[in-house]
Amino acid sequence: MITAKLLSGGGPLRWLLLAIGIVVALALPWMIYPPVATDILAWGLFAVALDLLLGYTGLLSFGHAAFWGSSAYTTGLIAIHTGLPFYVAVLGGALLAALLALPIGYLAVRRTGIYFAMVTLAFAQLIYFLANQWRSVTGGENGLQGIPRNLFGADLSDSFYFYYAALPVIVLGLWAAWRIVHSPFGRVLVAIRENPARARAFGYSVDRYKILVFVLSAFLAGVAGGVYAVSHGFASLQEVYWTTSGKVVVMTVLGGMGTLWGGLLGALIVVQLEDYLATAGIDANGFVTGAIFVLTVLLFRRGIWGTIAGLVASRGRRAARPGPPGEPGGPDQPGGPGEPGELERSAQAG
Amino acid sequence: MESLLQQIFTGLVSGSFFALLALGLSVIFGMLGVVNFAHGAFYMLGAFGAVMALDALGLSFWLALVVVPLVLGGLGMLLERTLVRRLTRLDPLYNFLLTFGLALILQDLVRLKYGVSSQPYQRPSQLQGSFDLGLFNYPRYQVFVLVFSVLVSVAVWVVLSRTRVGMIVRASTERPELTGALGINVGRWVTPVFGFGVALAALAGVLAAPMRAVNSGMGGDLIIVIFAVVVIGGLGSVFGSVAAGYLIGMLTAVGNYYVPALSQSLVFLLMALVLLLRPAGLFGREEGVS
């Protein structure tokens, strides 16, 4: 019974997962090359931020590079020109990303379904062209170089220490995402994903909710992009290019849409894989990312986290069956509110 | 004035590519409900197909114009049968992601083989030199592209609106269940229509080979512009996507003439404007309850 309860995703499992997460987060730069570990943090938060839209609201933003990248540039500019602690610079970058998300979100939510993906992609490309053209500020194709790692005079030149300086920022971002999902606001988002018409009938202003979550997601993507820029010491056009938008989508989908923490797993795998390929001298990132996309979508639509959570839940149910009748499985399924299965073709498909 | 007219003409020529690509995208979307992200990759493969056909087989431009779209249309049908079909019952997002993955794979394969530098491709001898268009001289090849793309668009329109095949395709697009209930095998048309859309992209690619830089990245940025074009035109409407293609080609050229700094951004700004004023697109129908 105890194991059944543990596996059904009730309290104990949650604490166990949290403990594992903390240990892994603290031990990561000992296990892998510290700059790569910081990359995993940044991409992980980016993927989690995207999941707020994709998994919880059912909106595929294919233009999140706009927010990650614009924050990377802004963070870099603030850090270079003011010398303020990089926390402030990242906050500034994320605020700009959120500000940018307001008009883009306002326009994008006017279309639904697959159109939303195309529209966000197109707006991100607009940001890319602007960044490319505004050479005096962004450095054009050379990128913005020499972003310092300021922190009250602490010496963070060693990436090992920078990882621990960046970790609280990322954790704060992850906590914010978790809070959003488990708030009444988050439940409304799931209701919108499941049935927008019904959500509207209940009196929720669907578009306003969508815009708000779009802005919040862009803010978190901006936090991630800012940390990434400081960690690398430069921001390049790559950060606002559509391949970056695609990369974060693959992380979220591979980890599991609508699982929130799946994005961390997706980021871990994709970043590690790219690092491995780069070290091995194999130059085929596009091919590998594409192959992950194709395989995940065809064979593995619930993603890693979703599949594991599904297995655990079904085992828990099976084990719990002989127990007292009338006791439904815990309200908190491991997958979070509204167990995400596959997105079936629904009325909302525009 | 003359140079403005010349700009407009140039815009119509680049609009030809927008129109052909948007047309293929629109036909596929109508029949399958799939937004084919790999459309740009097929355009790129069309151009490389022309290069390869010449280098390896000695096929002329004119033969390539027929053979390459047929071969790539076949590849498209194969991909529809083996991959796309598995996901058509699910949310369209999955096929969007699948075709995005395919686009990355195709693009990277070509890059690994040919690198990032552009491949040279000669204009066919009949189309070298220029035409005197009254007010200005214009390269023959560009005039050919414009005329040819208009002819293809009109032909597709005639087939869709005047023939039995077109009637079935239009009916299956609008009311698949009802069409099936009338005894028409809707599923039979899915694969050919997908192949046809891909063939149109390949055709645009072959047309691009003699006048554009032929490299692995040529389709990646273009497909995003095409997405903006179909959002402006209304993806459900075949006429709308073609019209929007030419219109946007022209407007970008005129914009480029007056405000060169905005040349690449203009199409996206237009999209923003259309979303603001007429979210369903210029020629699109309003979506149902979203």
Interface residues (C-beta under 8 A of the other chain):
Chain A: L60 L107 A108 R110 R111 T112 G113 I114 Y115 A117 M118 V119 L121 A122 F123 Q125 L126 F129 L130 Q133 P196 A197 V206 W242 T243 G246 V249 V250 V253 D283 A284 N285 G286 F287 T289 G290 A291 I292 F293 V294 V297 L298 R301 E342 L343 E344 R345 S346 A347 Q348 A349 G350
Chain B: G33 V35 L83 R86 L87 R89 L90 D91 P92 L93 Y94 F96 L97 L98 F100 G101 L102 A103 L104 I105 Q107 D108 L109 R111 L112 G220 D221 I224 V225 F227 A228 V230 V231 L235 A261 Q264 S265 F268 L269 M271 A272 L275 L276 P279 E287 G288 V289 S290
